[in-house]
């Protein structure tokens, strides 16, 4: 068999297809909920793929899959937004009532109280806002 061998979870008899994609730079590792022993291997493989700029990592502004999924978009990100690591630059909309800010792509981005526009995450936090639950980082 050529290429990487799918990772098999010994305790659950499951084959994870993502284990073939991460080393080739074709998938993100989302470690927030990954608590298995193999998670550190996947994280290392993603970091290695990023450093070698293979797969999606040569792209200047790849869109995080979970942001793309929540955005309802079918193409590239909106003009003026960039993605670096796990944090997207603005604009953000601040809810003046709850003091929570939302990224574009969040279903609450254009809520009726989201009237303050800030250009980046640091500006939002510096203005007394906190991130919505979808994008806490």
Secondary structure by P-SEA (a helix, b strand, c coil): cccccccccccccccccccccccccccccccccccccaaaaaaaaaaaaaaaccccccccccccaaaaaaaccccccccccccccccccccbbbccccccccccccccccccccccccccaaaaaaabbbbcccccc
